[in-house]
Amino acid sequence: MHLTKKPWGLWAAAFLIVGGSVLSSCNKTPGYGRRTANKPGKKSATTGAEFSFEENDTTQFFVAKNAEQIPGPNLKFIQGGRAVLGSQEEDVMAFRDNLERTVTVANFYLDETEITNNDYREFLFDMKSKVSADSMQKLEPREDVWGGALSFNDMYQSYYFRFPGFNFYPVAGVSWTQANVYSKWRTDYVQELIRKEREIDSTFTKSQLIERGVAMADFRLPSEAEWEYAAKAMIGTQYLDENQEYGRIYPWDGRGVRNPYNVKRKGKQGDFLANFKRGRGDYGGISGNQRNDGEILPTNVYDMAPNDFGLYHMAGNMNEWVYDVYRPLTYQDADDLNPLRKDGYGDEEENYEVTMLTDEMRVYKGGSWRDVTYWLAPGTRRFMHEDSATNHIGFRCAMISIGERGK
């Protein structure tokens, strides 16, 4: 028997055309289709009821068409992702307190520079009208951190914080506690300026602004994981898909601290890529053209080349406070999504014979002008009491990233 071959290809094509037109018409129905924060549609996807876009309309459900985070000045967007954090160099100090582990860090913002003397003096100027003289005294940076019984650095007690020539050098002598007060002040100050610039009614509370699609998140100290992730800037090693060609010991490529020939960075081949102590008694090399690691002391926060996230001095110049309480085993205790140690939870003080490991001990990172190369690696970590201050620890602020950025 001869079977007539049916034109299945034509039928399939016709079906696809008709089906496609139906789907297309469904997607074009007013109020339906793919939703985003800035394109919510006209109707509810689940009830079909029409949205109201008038803020004062009490008869219908209000949906904001705007979803905007206002991050504030000096912040760089840091795209989050999976990363291997921890010490990737030999643990010469034998601390074993930051072994390698894989974590994921969410999107956030981070200051492109360390907070400067000028920034901190602006804070003190504004606070004079808000707090008592006694409170002001507690906010002043400790200028005596420059003094020493067997050194002639005492003159910096008078000049480093006050002299305009040091305006854009990183502030020193600030404790973890003071850095947090600064962050809270900056939040209030910047948010008030944004309200005025955008003519946002001062009676609107933070929750009301959030519902209307305007987010002004708080400035704060970064978590240790955020800081370390941002310092390594592994985005610069991406190769296709999710492959990274190599790891990083420092915030730049290579195993050395000089500018290699094949890396397109500011400066000359062979120049140092950070401001650090080069060896015993050697803080900056000999005079003339050879002193190319920034300065003998801290240097301008824009000196040296930024890393691949656009952040300056994520190694050297100044160590930086992060939020975390110090515990040696945080790397194995903390969550693998946005890890943070807020206190001694799960690793209480009584677990240690060393009584100094209290919840007042805070982590600092990055190495400084007076540290040797080992401490420039983002994976290294040290700690100090939150009310202590030195001439080699400063800070920068972070901020969360909210919702659908750029959509």
Beta strands, then each sheet from edge to edge (+ up, - down):
strand 1: 68-69
strand 2: 75-78
strand 3: 81-85
strand 4: 101-105
strand 5: 108-111
strand 6: 214-215
strand 7: 238-239
strand 8: 243-244
strand 9: 319-325
strand 10: 361-365
strand 11: 382-385
strand 12: 393-394
strand 13: 398-400
sheet 1: 1+ 6+
sheet 2: 2+ 5- 13+
sheet 3: 3+ 4-
sheet 4: 7+ 8-
sheet 5: 11+ 10- 9+ 12+
end
